[in-house]
Amino acid sequence: MAVDVVTFGCRLNAFEAEVIRREAEGAGLFDTIVINSCAVTNEAVAQARQSIRRLKRERPEARIVVTGCAAQTQSDMFAGMAEVDRVVGNDDKMRASAWREARDAFDIGASEKIAVSDIMAVKEMAPHLIDGFAAGLPRVFVQVQNGCDHRCTFCIIPYGRGNSRSVPMGAVVDQVRALAQRGHAEIVLTGVDLTSYGADLPGAPKLGMLTKQILRHVPELKRLRISSIDSIEADSDLLDAIAGDARLMPHLHLSLQSGDDMILKRMKRRHSREHAIAFCEHVRRLRPDIAFGADIIAGFPTETEEMFSRSLDLVDECGLTFLHVFPYSPRPGTPAARMPQVTGAVIKERAKRLRAAGEEALRRRLQTEIGATREVLVESEGQGRTEHYLPVAIAGGRVGSVVPLRIRGSDGERLTV
C-alpha cells in the first residue's frame, strides 16, 4: 500500500499534500499515513491527535508520520504519542531528502522520532511543479507564497511556517500553464500571507503583477481565483485586474478578524474598521457583482459585547456573503494568550450569532442571483460553483466543465437551476 496523506487546515496544506505524497512515494515509503496538521486552533490540533489514534486502530501495521504547522510548533507532543513513528518539520516535508531519511530511519528501527529543522532559518522557497492532481479535477491550487512576517497577537502560524518567502513569477506562470493544459478549469493562487507576495524577490513584484502575468501569458486558463488576502496590502495592479479581466473571479476572501478598532489594535492588525469598509466599497465600484468572504474571530481577549457588535455589524457594512467564524482559541506562546480572556460560554454564543449572520447574508445573496445566467464550474455530480463561489445544485454536466446556467431559485443554501 502506498502513502496516504490526511490533511487538516488551509488550502495551502491541500496543495502541499500532493508534494508530500509524491516525495514520500518517490523515497520508497509504503503503508504509511502522513498527517498534514494545522495549528490555527486548539481544536485543529485535537482533531489531528484524534485522527492519529483512530487511524492506528484501523491500520495497526501502518507507519504514521506527522507533519504540518502543529508538528512544527508542538513536535515533542506528537513524538510522545505511541502511535506516531516520526515527526517531520513543515519545511522539511517539501524536500525529498526528508522522506528518504524517514525511510532509512524506519529500515534501521531508529528510536529518534523528531526530524524538525529551524523554520525561521528558511529564506527561500523552491517551486514545486505538481503533476499529481487528477486530470480533469475542477479546481486545483498553486502555492505562490509561504510564511508570514507579521506577528498578529493571536496567531501561531508564523512559528509553524516561518518568515514570508515567494515563488518566482516565471515558475508560477509555468505551473499554471501546465495545469491549464492538463484540463483544470479553475486555478486558485494560495499562500499564508498572499498579499505579501514578492517582497523577497528581485524587483519586489507584487501579487497584482503576478496575477496580470498569469492572465497575460496563460490565455488557455479559464478561471483564476485568489484565496484569502489582507486588504491593507492589496496593490493597484491587483485591483486593476479585478476590474478588467473576467477570468479573474469576482470573489475575494478578506482577513478582517474584527470590526472593532481597539480589538484590531490588540490583535496587532494593520487595518482599521474604516479601511475595511472603504476597501469593500472601492472594489465593489470596480466590480459591482463581487462577492466578499471574511475571517472573523469571536471572543478575542478583552472583547466586550459592544466591541463584538461592531464585528456583527461589519457583515452588513462590508456586504459580506461568506463568513468563516473562528471562536477564539488561545495558542500557547502568543501574546493574546496572556491577555484577559473571554469566557468559553460567551465565545461560543458570539460565534453562534456570527454564523447566523453569515447564513442570513448568504441567503440574501442567493436571492439576488435568481434570474441571472452564471458560468458554473461543475465540481461533482449534482454540485457546481458560480464565478462568485456560490454553490449551485445541478443535474448533469461533465465534472470539470464550465457551463452557462440560468439561475431559477434558491433553497436557502444553494442556487437551483
N, C-alpha and C positions, 0 to 999 in steps of 0.2 A: 504494500500500500504506500502511496506517495505522501506528499506533505499537504496537510490541511491547515489553512490559516483561518482563525476565528478572530474577527476584527470588531473592536469597540470604538466608539467615538466619531471623529470628524471624517470629512470627505478625503482629507489628506491620508488618513490611515487606510481608507479604501484603495487609494492609488498604490500606496506603499505595500499593501498586501500582495499585489501582483509581483512586485520586485522580490519580496521575501520568498514567495513560492518558487519563483524562477531560480533564485540564487541557492536556496536550500536544496531543491531537487538537483540542481547542477552540481552541488557539492557531494551528492550521493546519499543524502539523508532519505530515510524511508520510514514508514509507520511512525510519523512524527506529527504532533499537533503543535502549531505555533499560536500562542495567544498574543495578539497585537493590541495592547492595552491602552486605556485612556486614563488620564489623571485629573480631568477637569473638575470632577466632584468626588466626594466620598462614595457616593452611590456607584459611580462608574468603576471605582477600584473594587468595591464589594462584588459587583457583578462579575468582574474578571475572576476573582477568587472563587465565587460560586461555580462558575463555568469550569474552572480547573478541576475542582473536586468532582463535579458531575461527569466530565469527560474521562477522568481517570477511572471512575466506576464503570463507565460504559466500555472503555477500551484500556483495560489494565496493562496490556503489553506495550502500548504506545508510549513513546517518549514525549514529554511535554516541555516546550521551550516558551518562556515568557519574554516578550519584548514590548516596545512602545513606551509612551510617556510615563506610565506608572512604574514600569520596570526600571526606567532611568532614575526616577526620583525615590523609589522605595525598593531597591534591589535586594536589600537584606531581608525585608519582609517576605518577598516572593521566594527567595532562596531558602528561607526557613520552612517553606511548605514541603511536606514529604512527597507530595505529588509532582513537584517540579524538578526537572532534571537539569535545566540550565536557564540562566537569565542573561539575555543579550541586550546591549545598550541600544539606544534609539538611533544613533548614527551608525553604530556597528551593524545593525540589521540590514542596512542597504549595501553592505560590502560582501562580496563572495568569500573573502578570507575568513570572515567571522563564522560563516556556516561550515567552511572546511575545518576550522578549529573546533567547532561543535562536534562534527563527525568524528574527528580524531579523539576528542575527549571521551565520546561515547564508546569508541572502539577499545580504548585502554582502560575504561572504567574509572576515569579521573574523578576525584572527590570534590574538587573545586567547581562550584556551580556558576559563579558570577564572572561574566565577561563584559564589563561595562566600562567604557572609556570616558574621559572628561569631555562632556558635550560642549562646554564653554571654550574648549581649545579648537573646536572645528570652525574654520574660517571660510571654506569654500564648499560649493555644492556641485557635485557631479551630476550631469543629466543622466536619466535612465530611460532609454528608449524601450517602451513596453510593446511587445508583440503577443502577449499572453491573453489580452482581452478577447473574448469570444467574438468571432466575426459576426457582424450584424447586431451586436449589443447596442441598444438605442443610445445610451448616454455613457460616456467614459470621462475620466478625469485626467488632467495633466498637471503635474506638480511643477510650479514655476518658482516657488519660494519656500523657505523653511525658517523656523526660528523667529525670535522677536527681540527687538532692542528696547522695548518699553517695559515698564515694571508696574503694571496695574496692581494695586494692593491686595486684590483678591485672587490673583492668578498665579498658579504654579507652573504653567506651561513653558515659560522661558527656561526653567531649570530642567525641563524634560526635553526641550527642543534645541536649546542653545540660542545664540545670537542670530540675527537676521542674515540670510545669505540667499543668493538668487542664481537661477539657471540662466546662462547667456541666451540672448534673444534668438540667435541663429539655431541653437539646439531646440528651443521651444517650438519655433516655426517648423523645423524638421519633424518633430514628434507629432505636431498637429496635422501636418500634411500626410504623414504615414498613416495616422488613424483615420483621417477623412478618406483616404484612398482605400482603406480596408472596409469602408462602408458604414462607419459610425456617424450617425446623423448629427449628434449634438456632443460638443466637447465643452467641458467645464474647466476653467482655469482655477487652480486651488493653491492655497498656501496657508501658513499660520497667521501671517500679517500681510495679506496680499498687497495692500496699497503701499507697503514699504519696498515693493519690488524695485530692484535695480540700483539702489543706493550704494551697493558694494561693487558694482560693475564699472568698467571703464566708461567714462562719459555720463555715468549715473542716469541711464534711461529710466523712465517711469512706467507704471502699469499702462497708462494710456498709449504710450508709444508702442509697447509690446502688443497691445490689442490691435492697434492700427496696422502693425506689421503683419500680424496673423491674417487679418481680413484682406490685406492687400496681396499677400503672397500665397494664400491658400484659397483661390476662388472656388474650389470644389467643396469647401466646407459649407454645410447647410446652416448650422446654428452654433453660435458661440455664446457661452454663458459665463458670467463672472460670479464666483462664490462670495462669501462674506467679506465686506470691505469696511474700513474705517473712514467715515465720510470726511473727516478733517484732512485726510491725505489724498482725496480724490483730485486728480490733476485735470487741467483744461483739455488735454488730448482725450482722456477717458470720457469726459462729458461730451466732447465733440463727436466721438464715436457712438455714444449712446444716442445722440440727436440725429446722426447722419447715416447709420448703416443698419438696415432692417435685420441683418443676420446676427447682430448683437442683440440678444434677447432683452425685452423690456421688463427686467426683473432684477432688483438689487436687494441683497440682504445686508442690513446695516448692524454694526456692532455698537448699539446705543447704550445698553446696560442699565440706564436710569433716566428719568425725566426731571430729576431734581438737581439743581446746581451744586448744593452743598454735598450731596452724596457723590456726585460726579467728581468733585474735588477730593473727597476722601477715598474714592476709588483710584485717584490719580489718572483720570481720563483727561484728554486734551480738548474735548469739545464741550460746549455748553448746551443747555436746553434750546436756547435761541438759535444756535448754529444748526442743531439737528432739524428744527422746524424749517428754517430758511433753506437748508440744503434740499429737503424733500420738495419744497415749493419750487425751487430753481430747476431741479431735474424734471419735475412734472411739467414745467413750461417748455422744456426741451423735448420731452417725450410724454405727451399728455396721458397716454394709456398705461404708463409704467406701473408696476406693482412693487410695493416695498414689503420686505420682511425685516424683522429685527430681533436681536437677542436682548432680553431684559431680565435682570436679576431681581427676585423678590426677597425682601427681608435682609438687605445688606446691613451690617452693623451700624447702629445709631439711627436707622431709618424709622421715622415717626409715621403715623397714619397720614399726616399732611404731606410729608415727603413722598410717600407711596402713591398718594392720589395724583401727584404730578406725573408719575410714570404711567398710571392708568389713563390719565388724560392724553398722554402722548400718542396713544393708539389712534385717536381721532385727529389730533392736531398735526400729526405727520401723515395721516391717511394710510396707516399700516394695514396690510392684508394678511400677512403671516406673522405669527408671534412664536418665538422659541423662548419659553419661560424656564429660567433656572432658579429653583429655590436655593437661596444662598447656602453654601456648604463651606465651612472653614477648612482651609488647606494648611496643614502644619508647615510652619516656616514662612508664611506670608504675613505681611503687616496687618491685614484685615482680621486675621485670626486672633490678634491681640487686642482688638477694639471691643467695646461693649456690644455684646451680642443680642440680637432679637430672639425671642423665644421660638422654639420649634413650632408650636401650635400657630403662632402669628405668621411665621414664614409660610407654613402650609396653607393657611387661609388666604394670604395675599397671592400666593402662586395660583390658587384656585380661581380667584377673581380675575387675575390677569389672563389666565387661559380662557375663561368665559368671555372676556372682552375680545380675545383673539378669535374665538369661534364665531362670535357675532360679526366681527369685521369681515371674516371670510365669507359668511353667509351674504352680507351686503354686497360684497364684490361679485360673488357668483350671480346675484340677481341682475347686476348691471351688464352682464355678458349675454343675457338672453336676447336672441335676435341677431347677434354678431356671427360672422364667419371667421373661424380661427384655424390656424395651421397647427394641427395636433400631431405630436410625436407619439406613435404607438409604442408604449413601453412594454406591454404584455397583453395577453388575451383579456379583453374587457376593460383595459385601463390605458389612458393616454394623458398627455400634458400639453396645455396650450403654450404659446410663446411666453405667457406671464407666469408659467409654472402652476397654473390652475389645473386640478385633476378633472378628468373627463371620463365618464362611463361610456364605453364604446362597444360596438358589436362588429367583429371582423377587423380587417386591416392587417397587413403584414407587419410583424414586430420589427421595429427599426425604421419604418417608413414615416414620412411626414405627409399628412393628408388634410385637405381643407374640409372642414365640417361646420355646418350651421348649428349654432347652439340653440336648443329649443326649450331648455328648462334647467332646473336645479333641484337636487334633493336635500339641499342644505349643507352637504359636504362635498358634492361633486357636481360638475355640469353634466347635462344629459343632451343627447343629440337625436 
